[in-house]
Amino acid sequence: MDAVGLIKVTTNMAKALISWVIRRLERSLVELSDSSDGKIEKVIHEMRIILDFLRDKKLGKGSRLNYFIADIADMVREALNVEDDSSIYAKLHHLETWVGEVKTRVLKYGVDGAENSLEGDDGDDEEGDAVGLEKDVKRLLHRGVFSEEQELQTATIPGMVGIGKMTLARQVYNHAGVKDRFDRRVWVSVASELSHKEVLKKLLQQVVECEELERDLLLKKMEYADNRCLRQMLHQRLQGMRYFIVLDDWPEEMCLKSILKGLPHEDKGSRLLLRKGTYYIDAATHYNHDIKCLDYDSSWQLFLKIIFSATSEYTFPKKLEKKAREMLAKCGGLPLALKDVGKQLAKKRCSGIEWEEILQQPIDLSAILEILELSYQKFDPKLKSCFLHLAFFKENSTLRAEKLMQIWAAGEIVPEFETKTYLYELIRESIIEETDFTIYDGIKCCRVNALHRLSIEKAYEDVSFEILSSNGNAQPLQSPRHRVIKCSRDKFNYSTDRDKHLVSLFFHGGGYLNASPSYWKSFELLKILDLEDFGLKILPESIGTLMELRYLGLRNNYLQELPRSLKCLKKLKVLDIALNFIMEMPDIIWELRSLGHIYMSDVICRKPLKIDALRALVSLTYISLLIIGYMSSRACKRCTVSENWGFKNWMQTQM
């Protein structure tokens, strides 16, 4: 064992080491200034912040900063472990990440206080209310634990708060096959405030089997050891074993490499499993397991399990099941929300209230939304904007992926070429889920979970969003920018004095739109208009006054023709008129030079479609046999055409 490692690193030693590294990096800066891309300057700046923090602090016994001093020494050793300045440059990216992490964690958690408890990590606790995870357990075991690879493999379970990551990890950890396969199982809970040294100490405590006296000596030895020494001790204890380690609640900002260096990388088939709040992308990760919210039936089963365990009842009134399921739909399949609602209702039932009366009362999701908001606050500004736009869609609805991306682009919150990146980011964060239903060309639909309610609440606060309805319950904003109108068969009184700042307008409901033609003239800045599945029969000529419109969604209505004034929408990029039965298309499409995406079906054209004039056209989909006329083959070759059998054969007869 390294004798130096047994010397407890002091604050003065850490300050001296950091100062020495800063001077060395400054020397390197002169020689590598043209090629470092500012990384050296950033590392120096972050190290100086750490140095200033240490100079202002006085360490006492039990100080939290004592543990982070060991991490600082580890960071310094990483910077010194080079042969020449060119090697420093080669390691700059990793060093920049590590220094940034240490600085953040030292400033946030390196304050005086009692030592964190290192007891109680065993993973053998109850697995909670496990429902609907059978397929997840099987897939994670197959791909992340029982795979044939013999080298050390790392798997992660990323996902939003409350989706069931810990329950899944415990089911895998306690699986009979895992117990039989591995010589040693270790479960360590990693709180955000822990240092690398504390994590290593927790691992050692789980690995070492000894008498109480020996354990006390080991704890004292670990206290005076630096991180490198702790890694050596851990490596020695695990060497020759096939081990399975779970690092529960691994912080996003913590560097995994510091821990991996202490694990034997032998061909024994050992496995490391991380439960994380975010999608983990790292060269050391071999498998990310995507966990989804519960489906309709599994949500119901979890709800029953909660109320049956909290009450003396073992059946639920069959006649009330439909109403209860509708109430649970607001939870979006999120186990945390389902459990909370179940406990709320069970408490009311235990107080003697009948189920009929309980189900008449609204459920309270405020506590859950506060927890979920922690995830939202970590998003970058563009991802926040994409998330807030989910508020414009119906609750528990299935969205077409391309529609969601096109609305983001039309609202100019992200460029069109970046929309797929942010879609995948929301999927990785478990905010939206891909469904099994594919619409075309491999692009799938998606569903929003319990975070839909949070997107509405935050849209109210952050982007001047309002929801108006015919029942008059809504409180209109003075200058709204985004609006959802919920229409019913009741007469709806539309005001036009607050419309000039609107950017997006979505209609939900039963299709009774009694707005006068002059109504559309009040929207000066409107970019997005969505009337999909609204039951619309007539689109007025005054729609042509929406000069800023980029997205026009008219899918699945009863329209039989489009007004010729549509040609005035020179900035329109997406026109969706699919699923309107038989619609007559005027010869105006060629005048919409900005059009990039056209969706239509069962369209009658009495004059040739001059599609080849649309130089910005990217996709042209859902065209049927009922087209009468000629479309240039050059246009078809330039864009993506999704066509049915009738149109393909008709085109062959025309060319």
Secondary structure, DSSP 4 states (H G I P E B T S, - for coil): --GGGGSPPPHHHHHHHHHHHHHHHHHHHHHHTTTSTTHHHHHHHHHHHHHHHHHH----TT-THHHHHHHHHHHHHHHH--SSHHHHHHTHHHHHHHHHHHHHHHHHH-SS-PPPP-----S-S---S--S-HHHHHHHIIIIIS-S--S-EEEEE---TTSSHHHHHHHHHT-HHHHHH-SEEEEEE--TT--HHHHHHHHHHHH----HHHHHHHHHHHHT--HHHHHHHHHHHHTT--EEEEEEEE-TTS-SHHHHTTS---SS--EEEEEESS----TT--EE-------HHHHHHHHHHHHHHHSS-----GGGHHHHHHHHGGGTT-HHHHHHHHHHHHHHHHTT--HHHHTTSPP--HHHHHHHHHHHTTS-HHHHHHHHGGGGSPTT-EEEHHHHHHHHHHTTSS-GGGHHHHHHHHHHTTSEEEEEEEEETTEEEEEE-THHHHHHHHHHHHS-EEEEETTS-S---SS-SEEEEEE-SS--PPP-TT-TT--EEEEEES------GGGGGG-SS--EEE-TTS------GGGGG-TT--EEE--SS---B--GGGGG-TT--EEEE-S-SSEEPPTTGGG-TT--EEEE-SEE-SS-B-GGG-TT--EEEEE-TT--S-B-HHHHHHSEEEE-HHHHHHHHHH-
